[in-house]
Amino acid sequence: MIKMKQLVSQFANMTSKTPILGDLESLVSFMKTDEKLKFLTQSYRQTGKKTFKADAPLFAPACHLEGGKGQDNIRELTHLSLVDFDELFPEVPPDITALNALKQKLCADPHTLLCYITMSGNGIRVIYPYLGEDYPAAFAKGNDYYQQLIGKKADFQCKNVNRLSGLAYDPDAYYNSDAISFSAEEISLFHTETTKKNQKQKKLEHINTYYEQIIKPKLDNDKIIYQPNKHN
């Protein structure tokens, strides 16, 4: 059985507004071998100048775009999402051995479709597949899953469906065309459990606020001090 290539919308650089349809496997090969991308990546890591980063190609993991890269240009979902781990280590340059150990753990997970070290040299990006049509829930599920996997915090600001992912030179970029999708059922279950947890947290915060703003001032005014196992 011949597998269909995973198509994605690409952009030549940060300022480009014209998406080009390409496939993910070719992008992986590009990240491993392209000399210009290697130069841009190394230059950015050495100087920190954003012009090098801005000149690198990008792609849209989560949706196909047409005529631009805004919300109005979204045509359909790719059923892929991303996790962005940035500033993984406080030291500059980062501990490469520790960084590669985290990357290896991410690559070993069966859900991981693509994994590479980002332009900064201190971050890792993961692309994973999912089933169903609820993109916000699929993004939240995947990001929570990978956070727990490596014990690092992901960037939840990457949640917009038309978020672009910048390419970076990584000769060891990982790609697994047999990656296992998160099912619609487990995404839905995670969404339900998270919603309940958030509602409970909000209720507790409301009770605490009520105590601090209403009850406690009255107790203080009446010189009543509450202590466990004591009655005033």
C-alpha positions in Angstrom: 0.0 0.0 0.0 1.4 3.4 -1.1 1.0 6.1 1.6 -0.1 9.5 0.5 2.3 12.3 1.3 1.3 14.7 4.1 0.8 18.0 2.3 1.4 21.3 4.1 1.3 25.1 3.2 4.8 26.6 3.1 6.1 30.1 3.0 9.5 31.2 1.6 10.2 33.4 4.6 8.6 35.5 7.4 7.5 38.3 5.1 6.1 36.0 2.4 2.3 36.1 2.1 1.9 33.5 -0.7 1.6 29.9 0.5 3.1 27.1 -1.6 1.8 23.6 -1.3 4.6 21.1 -0.4 4.9 17.8 1.5 6.3 17.2 5.0 8.8 14.6 4.0 10.5 17.0 1.6 10.6 19.6 4.4 12.4 17.1 6.6 14.9 16.4 3.9 15.4 20.2 3.5 16.0 20.7 7.2 18.7 18.0 7.1 20.6 19.1 4.1 20.0 22.6 2.9 23.1 24.7 3.1 21.4 28.1 3.2 19.2 27.0 6.1 22.3 25.7 7.8 23.9 29.1 7.4 20.8 31.0 8.7 20.5 28.7 11.7 24.1 28.9 12.7 24.2 32.7 12.2 21.1 33.2 14.3 22.5 31.1 17.1 25.8 32.9 17.0 24.4 36.5 16.8 20.8 36.4 17.9 19.9 38.7 15.0 16.3 38.2 14.0 17.0 38.9 10.3 18.5 35.4 10.0 15.5 33.8 11.6 13.1 35.8 9.5 14.7 34.7 6.3 14.1 31.0 7.0 11.1 29.1 5.4 8.0 28.3 7.5 5.1 26.0 7.2 1.6 25.7 8.6 1.3 22.4 10.5 -2.5 22.6 11.3 -4.2 23.9 8.2 -4.1 24.5 4.5 -3.9 28.1 3.6 -4.8 29.9 0.3 -4.0 33.4 -0.7 -2.3 34.4 2.6 -1.7 33.3 6.1 -4.5 35.0 8.1 -7.7 33.4 9.6 -9.6 34.2 6.4 -7.1 32.2 4.4 -7.7 28.9 6.2 -9.3 26.3 3.9 -9.2 23.0 5.8 -7.5 21.2 8.7 -4.5 19.0 8.1 -5.3 17.0 11.3 -1.8 17.8 12.5 -0.9 20.0 15.5 2.3 21.2 17.1 4.0 21.5 20.5 6.6 24.2 20.9 9.2 23.8 23.7 11.2 27.0 24.0 14.0 28.1 26.3 14.4 24.6 27.7 17.6 25.4 29.5 18.7 28.7 31.3 22.3 28.5 30.2 23.4 29.9 26.8 24.4 27.9 24.9 22.3 25.1 26.3 23.4 21.7 27.5 23.4 19.9 24.1 23.6 16.4 25.8 20.5 17.2 27.9 18.7 18.8 25.0 19.3 15.7 22.8 18.1 13.5 25.6 14.8 15.3 25.7 14.6 15.2 21.9 15.2 11.4 21.9 12.4 10.9 24.4 10.1 12.9 22.2 11.1 11.0 19.1 10.6 7.6 20.8 7.0 8.4 21.5 4.6 6.7 19.0 2.5 9.8 18.5 5.4 11.9 17.2 5.3 12.5 13.5 8.1 15.2 13.3 10.6 16.4 15.8 13.5 18.9 15.4 15.6 21.4 17.3 14.4 24.9 16.6 16.3 27.9 15.3 17.3 29.1 18.8 19.1 25.9 19.5 17.4 25.8 22.9 14.0 24.6 21.8 12.3 21.5 20.3 9.2 21.4 18.1 6.9 18.4 17.8 4.3 17.7 15.1 1.7 15.1 15.9 -1.4 13.7 14.1 -4.9 13.6 15.6 -8.4 12.5 14.6 -11.7 14.5 14.9 -12.6 18.1 14.0 -12.0 19.8 17.4 -8.7 21.5 16.9 -8.5 23.5 20.1 -9.1 20.3 22.1 -6.6 18.4 20.0 -4.0 21.1 20.6 -4.6 21.1 24.3 -4.5 17.3 24.6 -1.2 17.0 22.6 0.5 19.8 24.5 -0.5 18.4 27.9 0.6 14.9 26.8 4.1 16.0 25.7 4.5 18.3 28.7 4.0 15.3 31.0 6.3 13.1 28.8 9.4 15.3 29.3 8.5 17.4 32.3 8.9 20.7 30.5 6.4 23.5 29.9 5.1 24.0 26.3 4.1 27.3 24.8 0.3 27.4 24.7 0.4 30.7 22.8 0.9 28.5 19.7 -2.8 27.4 19.8 -4.1 29.4 16.8 -4.9 27.0 13.9 -2.9 29.1 11.4 0.2 29.2 13.5 3.4 29.0 11.4 6.3 26.8 12.3 9.8 28.1 11.4 12.2 25.6 9.9 15.7 25.1 11.3 18.7 23.2 10.2 18.8 19.8 12.0 20.7 17.0 10.4 19.0 14.7 12.9 15.4 15.8 12.3 13.1 12.9 13.1 10.2 11.9 10.9 7.8 8.9 11.4 5.1 8.5 8.8 3.6 5.7 10.9 2.9 8.0 13.9 -0.2 7.1 15.8 -2.9 9.7 15.9 -4.6 10.8 19.1 -8.1 9.5 18.8 -11.2 11.7 18.9 -12.4 9.8 21.9 -9.3 10.5 24.1 -9.3 14.1 23.0 -13.0 14.5 23.9 -12.3 12.8 27.3 -9.4 15.0 28.0 -11.5 18.1 27.1 -14.3 17.0 29.4 -12.0 16.3 32.4 -10.1 19.5 31.9 -13.4 21.5 31.8 -14.5 19.9 35.0 -11.2 20.6 36.7 -11.2 24.2 35.6 -14.8 24.7 36.8 -13.8 23.2 40.2 -10.8 25.5 40.4 -12.9 28.6 39.6 -15.4 27.6 42.3 -12.6 27.3 44.8 -11.1 30.6 43.8 -14.6 32.2 44.1 -15.0 30.8 47.6 -11.5 32.0 48.6 -12.1 35.4 47.2 -15.4 35.6 49.1 -13.7 34.6 52.3 -10.8 37.1 51.9 -13.0 40.1 50.9 -16.2 39.5 52.9 -15.8 37.0 55.8 -12.2 37.7 56.9 -12.7 41.5 57.3 -15.8 40.9 59.5 -13.9 38.4 61.6 -11.0 40.8 62.0 -13.4 43.6 62.9 -14.9 41.5 65.6 -11.5 40.3 66.7 -12.4 36.7 66.0 -9.5 34.5 65.1 -10.3 31.2 63.4 -8.1 28.3 64.4 -8.7 24.6 63.7 -10.3 22.6 66.5 -11.1 25.8 68.5 -14.4 27.6 68.9 -14.6 31.3 69.8 
